[in-house]
Amino acid sequence: MANMMDYLLWRGDLLFEQAEFNEVDNLIFSELIYVDFAGIVPGLNEEESVLLRDASDAFFKKHTDEEIEAKVSSTKAAAFLMREMAKTKRFGDVKLSHYVDHVDFREQSQFCAATAELDDGSLFVVYSGTDNTIVGWRENFNMSFLTETPGQLKAVEYLNRVVSPRQKQIRAGGHSKGGNLAVYAAVYCRDSIQKKIVAVYSNDGPGFTDSMVSGQEYLKMLPKIHTFVPEDSIVGMLLERKEPYRVVKSSRSGPVQHDAMTWEVLGGSFIYLEGVAQSSILLDKTLKAWIAKLDDAQKEEFVDTLFAILEEGDIYTIDDLVNMNGKKFIELFKLGSIFEHENEEILKKTLKVLFEESNRTIKENVIKRENEISKKSIKKPKIGKNMKK
């Protein structure tokens, strides 16, 4: 059950010039961006860079292991991954630059990205997934009805800005929402940059709207997009995509598989499975059917109402949500009644559609399985020697 940490021990002594960039390297950088590099890695308007090993030293001078462990988010492991990366020849001298971490409550956007220059001269532009803020999670919901989100537009602008004419090979990637942003940026960046892109990685990242995946820009980039999801994927099965995805084995089960640190690796590649779990397929069908029943206005009203309740309950981070006691939860649940009757009806109707679609999908799956079992149980009669024709 080897993971990224084990990979560092196996491949850490080889530079990228000696051993070509691979899919596990992509996942490592996609996890690294979850580290809070504020005040450590130079910003977007700065031309300087910092070696990864120096960034790691600076980070652990500011933060203790106990402080990191106390965080609720599973991405806290990124800091410890960075510390091990810093000890290796492969990653220690990687140059980090153009760090951006910005949350905008007004436009409901959370955007974080950085650039890594490797020893072979190639560039890996990495986008962060959703952070600990509720506004970051709201942007994920907004993807279901917005043609483009503020984060996606910033991702394009960022890629256009950080790539210089001297760069010859560019890769982009990210985990969760970061994978979505990486693909979107690659699809809509300048043509001169697109020609230099050799690969784009989405690690359990959500898909896009129908109009996006039907566009010529997306189809043009399609051969370069590499998508990975775990067996029990939830986030990675959301919305639409046309690129094939590969299913990675995880050491855990259920939603926890979204944590990239649970993904199993063998050498320079992931350990693969034949397909996603049945539960993931059912959830995918249910959510897609649910979303199809709602128009964009209904989706927006539902999201607005849901997050208005969280805001009214002073829930601004995932920590707030996880750490609240039972009494606080009940109070939060009752907050729906303080809104106008129209908003209350929106919640009820939308959730009713979700419940109905869930039941319908489950019933269809049961019928399908019964039919398959029935077909297997029917055996053709054998014709004996004495049987009359």
VENTARA-V104959 format. One record per residue. RES is the residue in three letters. SS is DSSP state (@ for helix, = for strand, . for the rest). Layout:
res=RES ss=SS
res=RES ss=SS
This chain:
res=MET ss=.
res=ALA ss=.
res=ASN ss=.
res=MET ss=@
res=MET ss=@
res=ASP ss=@
res=TYR ss=@
res=LEU ss=@
res=LEU ss=@
res=TRP ss=@
res=ARG ss=@
res=GLY ss=.
res=ASP ss=.
res=LEU ss=.
res=LEU ss=.
res=PHE ss=.
res=GLU ss=.
res=GLN ss=.
res=ALA ss=.
res=GLU ss=.
res=PHE ss=.
res=ASN ss=.
res=GLU ss=@
res=VAL ss=@
res=ASP ss=@
res=ASN ss=@
res=LEU ss=@
res=ILE ss=@
res=PHE ss=@
res=SER ss=@
res=GLU ss=@
res=LEU ss=@
res=ILE ss=.
res=TYR ss=.
res=VAL ss=.
res=ASP ss=.
res=PHE ss=.
res=ALA ss=.
res=GLY ss=.
res=ILE ss=.
res=VAL ss=.
res=PRO ss=.
res=GLY ss==
res=LEU ss=.
res=ASN ss=.
res=GLU ss=.
res=GLU ss=.
res=GLU ss=.
res=SER ss=.
res=VAL ss==
res=LEU ss==
res=LEU ss=@
res=ARG ss=@
res=ASP ss=@
res=ALA ss=@
res=SER ss=@
res=ASP ss=@
res=ALA ss=@
res=PHE ss=@
res=PHE ss=@
res=LYS ss=@
res=LYS ss=@
res=HIS ss=.
res=THR ss=.
res=ASP ss=@
res=GLU ss=@
res=GLU ss=@
res=ILE ss=@
res=GLU ss=@
res=ALA ss=.
res=LYS ss=.
res=VAL ss=.
res=SER ss=.
res=SER ss=@
res=THR ss=@
res=LYS ss=@
res=ALA ss=@
res=ALA ss=@
res=ALA ss=@
res=PHE ss=@
res=LEU ss=@
res=MET ss=@
res=ARG ss=@
res=GLU ss=@
res=MET ss=@
res=ALA ss=@
res=LYS ss=.
res=THR ss=.
res=LYS ss=@
res=ARG ss=@
res=PHE ss=@
res=GLY ss=@
res=ASP ss=.
res=VAL ss=.
res=LYS ss==
res=LEU ss==
res=SER ss==
res=HIS ss==
res=TYR ss==
res=VAL ss==
res=ASP ss==
res=HIS ss==
res=VAL ss==
res=ASP ss==
res=PHE ss=.
res=ARG ss=.
res=GLU ss=.
res=GLN ss=.
res=SER ss==
res=GLN ss==
res=PHE ss==
res=CYS ss==
res=ALA ss==
res=ALA ss==
res=THR ss==
res=ALA ss==
res=GLU ss==
res=LEU ss=.
res=ASP ss=.
res=ASP ss=.
res=GLY ss=.
res=SER ss=.
res=LEU ss==
res=PHE ss==
res=VAL ss==
res=VAL ss==
res=TYR ss==
res=SER ss=.
res=GLY ss=.
res=THR ss=.
res=ASP ss=.
res=ASN ss=.
res=THR ss==
res=ILE ss=@
res=VAL ss=@
res=GLY ss=@
res=TRP ss=@
res=ARG ss=@
res=GLU ss=@
res=ASN ss=@
res=PHE ss=@
res=ASN ss=@
res=MET ss=.
res=SER ss=.
res=PHE ss=.
res=LEU ss=.
res=THR ss=.
res=GLU ss=.
res=THR ss=.
res=PRO ss=@
res=GLY ss=@
res=GLN ss=@
res=LEU ss=@
res=LYS ss=@
res=ALA ss=@
res=VAL ss=@
res=GLU ss=@
res=TYR ss=@
res=LEU ss=@
res=ASN ss=@
res=ARG ss=@
res=VAL ss=@
res=VAL ss=.
res=SER ss=.
res=PRO ss=.
res=ARG ss=.
res=GLN ss=.
res=LYS ss=.
res=GLN ss=.
res=ILE ss==
res=ARG ss==
res=ALA ss==
res=GLY ss==
res=GLY ss==
res=HIS ss==
res=SER ss=.
res=LYS ss=@
res=GLY ss=@
res=GLY ss=@
res=ASN ss=@
res=LEU ss=@
res=ALA ss=@
res=VAL ss=@
res=TYR ss=@
res=ALA ss=@
res=ALA ss=@
res=VAL ss=@
res=TYR ss=@
res=CYS ss=.
res=ARG ss=.
res=ASP ss=@
res=SER ss=@
res=ILE ss=@
res=GLN ss=@
res=LYS ss=.
res=LYS ss=.
res=ILE ss==
res=VAL ss==
res=ALA ss==
res=VAL ss==
res=TYR ss==
res=SER ss==
res=ASN ss==
res=ASP ss=.
res=GLY ss=.
res=PRO ss=.
res=GLY ss=.
res=PHE ss==
res=THR ss=.
res=ASP ss=@
res=SER ss=@
res=MET ss=@
res=VAL ss=@
res=SER ss=@
res=GLY ss=.
res=GLN ss=@
res=GLU ss=@
res=TYR ss=@
res=LEU ss=@
res=LYS ss=@
res=MET ss=@
res=LEU ss=@
res=PRO ss=@
res=LYS ss=@
res=ILE ss==
res=HIS ss==
res=THR ss==
res=PHE ss==
res=VAL ss==
res=PRO ss==
res=GLU ss=.
res=ASP ss=.
res=SER ss=.
res=ILE ss=.
res=VAL ss=@
res=GLY ss=@
res=MET ss=@
res=LEU ss=.
res=LEU ss=.
res=GLU ss==
res=ARG ss=.
res=LYS ss=.
res=GLU ss=.
res=PRO ss=.
res=TYR ss==
res=ARG ss==
res=VAL ss==
res=VAL ss==
res=LYS ss=.
res=SER ss==
res=SER ss=.
res=ARG ss=.
res=SER ss=.
res=GLY ss=@
res=PRO ss=@
res=VAL ss=@
res=GLN ss=@
res=HIS ss=@
res=ASP ss=.
res=ALA ss=@
res=MET ss=@
res=THR ss=@
res=TRP ss==
res=GLU ss=.
res=VAL ss==
res=LEU ss==
res=GLY ss=.
res=GLY ss=.
res=SER ss==
res=PHE ss==
res=ILE ss=.
res=TYR ss==
res=LEU ss==
res=GLU ss=.
res=GLY ss=.
res=VAL ss=.
res=ALA ss=.
res=GLN ss=@
res=SER ss=@
res=SER ss=@
res=ILE ss=@
res=LEU ss=@
res=LEU ss=@
res=ASP ss=@
res=LYS ss=@
res=THR ss=@
res=LEU ss=@
res=LYS ss=@
res=ALA ss=@
res=TRP ss=@
res=ILE ss=@
res=ALA ss=@
res=LYS ss=@
res=LEU ss=.
res=ASP ss=.
res=ASP ss=@
res=ALA ss=@
res=GLN ss=@
res=LYS ss=@
res=GLU ss=@
res=GLU ss=@
res=PHE ss=@
res=VAL ss=@
res=ASP ss=@
res=THR ss=@
res=LEU ss=@
res=PHE ss=@
res=ALA ss=@
res=ILE ss=@
res=LEU ss=@
res=GLU ss=@
res=GLU ss=@
res=GLY ss=.
res=ASP ss=.
res=ILE ss=.
res=TYR ss=.
res=THR ss==
res=ILE ss=@
res=ASP ss=@
res=ASP ss=@
res=LEU ss=@
res=VAL ss=@
res=ASN ss=@
res=MET ss=.
res=ASN ss=.
res=GLY ss=@
res=LYS ss=@
res=LYS ss=@
res=PHE ss=@
res=ILE ss=@
res=GLU ss=@
res=LEU ss=@
res=PHE ss=@
res=LYS ss=@
res=LEU ss=@
res=GLY ss=@
res=SER ss=@
res=ILE ss=@
res=PHE ss=.
res=GLU ss=.
res=HIS ss=@
res=GLU ss=@
res=ASN ss=@
res=GLU ss=@
res=GLU ss=@
res=ILE ss=@
res=LEU ss=@
res=LYS ss=@
res=LYS ss=@
res=THR ss=@
res=LEU ss=@
res=LYS ss=@
res=VAL ss=@
res=LEU ss=@
res=PHE ss=@
res=GLU ss=@
res=GLU ss=@
res=SER ss=@
res=ASN ss=@
res=ARG ss=@
res=THR ss=@
res=ILE ss=@
res=LYS ss=@
res=GLU ss=@
res=ASN ss=@
res=VAL ss=@
res=ILE ss=@
res=LYS ss=@
res=ARG ss=@
res=GLU ss=@
res=ASN ss=@
res=GLU ss=@
res=ILE ss=@
res=SER ss=@
res=LYS ss=@
res=LYS ss=@
res=SER ss=@
res=ILE ss=.
res=LYS ss=.
res=LYS ss=.
res=PRO ss=.
res=LYS ss=.
res=ILE ss=.
res=GLY ss=.
res=LYS ss=.
res=ASN ss=.
res=MET ss=.
res=LYS ss=.
res=LYS ss=.
